[in-house]
């Protein structure tokens, strides 16, 4: 029989420490849905998503019940829509189609209203990016992302400038709904093609026709594990994180295999990310504070996060041979109770967050900024973040929410998984001339690394 | 297929009997039981086999939680594989 202690440990993790499968995301290729007629293309898209994802939610619920592990979200990601809409135009009609499919299948987000423009704009890409604010204001479940740079190509600064305007416009168009549109829009550098987490999920062009990707989470479990070794040194801390990440990932691997088998599609990857939620006890900031920091954001935070992020990956790769996606620790400010507290008391600033993104798994995530922040400043923040990703060969992303009508120190609340938090201070000096230059920042050299 | 039933709650007369009764009604075979009380807290882990069961594991889970709620117990029913995959390499 299985060891009694092991059984109780698993149950304790699920019932008291918020261990869950954060998402089962079905990636669906839409490459066979192109047409010169937008209506025909949309009906093909709708038909394909319905056919593939029809049973996703019931199967997810079935597994949840049988294994006794909560599966919080069931989602769909699709091929970047800009590729499909290029030959027929009218990208917004695709967003409306995705929304309809999301409602019919019962998934809680559908990602892939995306464009990949890291080296330049292909036919239709510029019109597509311009359509994002309207698409996100007309839909509730559609998520959008744009990849504007990579280590291999450099950074497309024209796209960066456009995205600064797009983020702001999206917030303005959804101002009556807490600017929520901007919370569903991610600007990437080195975007992964198999990420199951929203809002940045899309199904890369090199992926199979249909796959199941699973995202596991469990900041609460790691936090509780570290509480057991208050006097351990960093070797002990790293070891404890690794062991915990291993166990969490094993569950993700089991669920992914089972879901893929029942749905008759291939198993893509397990993404072992520590994804916080606003629930108390499900915070990445608390893990960093448990390591000995008085408040997240103080000196030492970057080092603590680097250790955490690396140990999570090490534990995870041992547990599954199919680790992919973003894998690491997320630091979304409004979704993390500890980060919110740290930002409110002034310990966590956007500059420190930027430093933290050089060692975490993604980037500047879910940060409310003053509503009157110029589009060029938003673009410059995106450029800074993309530069960190480009030079360090890692994924970085920006998901800023300009809080229209609010200023520094006010609060912006979304509710649910997206949480809420204080509007943070932005450097008031202008970056306008820098952004207006346009063009491309060349790809970085891969040797002489100092 | 095997499942693990765990029962936690305040110790009282007849907890084991109530859980086994639900198993018996549905032709679920109990193959191992371990139980202890620490101070006033009752803790039982039961391994059951469901091959000849008349209900699915999901339905057994519902039946157990329903009975648990009535008696102030937290009962969970989980597929054995979740423990195997988490604690065995």
Boltz contact constraints between the chains, C-beta under 6 A:
constraints:
  - contact:
      token1: [A, 1]
      token2: [B, 32]
      max_distance: 6.0
  - contact:
      token1: [A, 1]
      token2: [B, 47]
      max_distance: 6.0
  - contact:
      token1: [A, 2]
      token2: [B, 83]
      max_distance: 6.0
  - contact:
      token1: [A, 4]
      token2: [B, 34]
      max_distance: 6.0
  - contact:
      token1: [A, 4]
      token2: [B, 45]
      max_distance: 6.0
  - contact:
      token1: [A, 6]
      token2: [B, 83]
      max_distance: 6.0
  - contact:
      token1: [A, 6]
      token2: [B, 87]
      max_distance: 6.0
  - contact:
      token1: [A, 7]
      token2: [B, 4]
      max_distance: 6.0
  - contact:
      token1: [A, 7]
      token2: [B, 45]
      max_distance: 6.0
  - contact:
      token1: [A, 7]
      token2: [B, 83]
      max_distance: 6.0
  - contact:
      token1: [A, 10]
      token2: [B, 83]
      max_distance: 6.0
  - contact:
      token1: [A, 10]
      token2: [B, 86]
      max_distance: 6.0
  - contact:
      token1: [A, 11]
      token2: [B, 6]
      max_distance: 6.0
  - contact:
      token1: [A, 65]
      token2: [B, 58]
      max_distance: 6.0
  - contact:
      token1: [A, 65]
      token2: [B, 61]
      max_distance: 6.0
  - contact:
      token1: [A, 66]
      token2: [B, 57]
      max_distance: 6.0
  - contact:
      token1: [A, 66]
      token2: [B, 58]
      max_distance: 6.0
  - contact:
      token1: [A, 66]
      token2: [B, 79]
      max_distance: 6.0
  - contact:
      token1: [A, 67]
      token2: [B, 78]
      max_distance: 6.0
  - contact:
      token1: [A, 67]
      token2: [B, 79]
      max_distance: 6.0
  - contact:
      token1: [A, 67]
      token2: [B, 82]
      max_distance: 6.0
  - contact:
      token1: [A, 68]
      token2: [B, 76]
      max_distance: 6.0
  - contact:
      token1: [A, 68]
      token2: [B, 78]
      max_distance: 6.0
  - contact:
      token1: [A, 247]
      token2: [B, 86]
      max_distance: 6.0
  - contact:
      token1: [A, 250]
      token2: [B, 85]
      max_distance: 6.0
  - contact:
      token1: [A, 250]
      token2: [B, 86]
      max_distance: 6.0
  - contact:
      token1: [A, 251]
      token2: [B, 86]
      max_distance: 6.0
  - contact:
      token1: [A, 254]
      token2: [B, 85]
      max_distance: 6.0
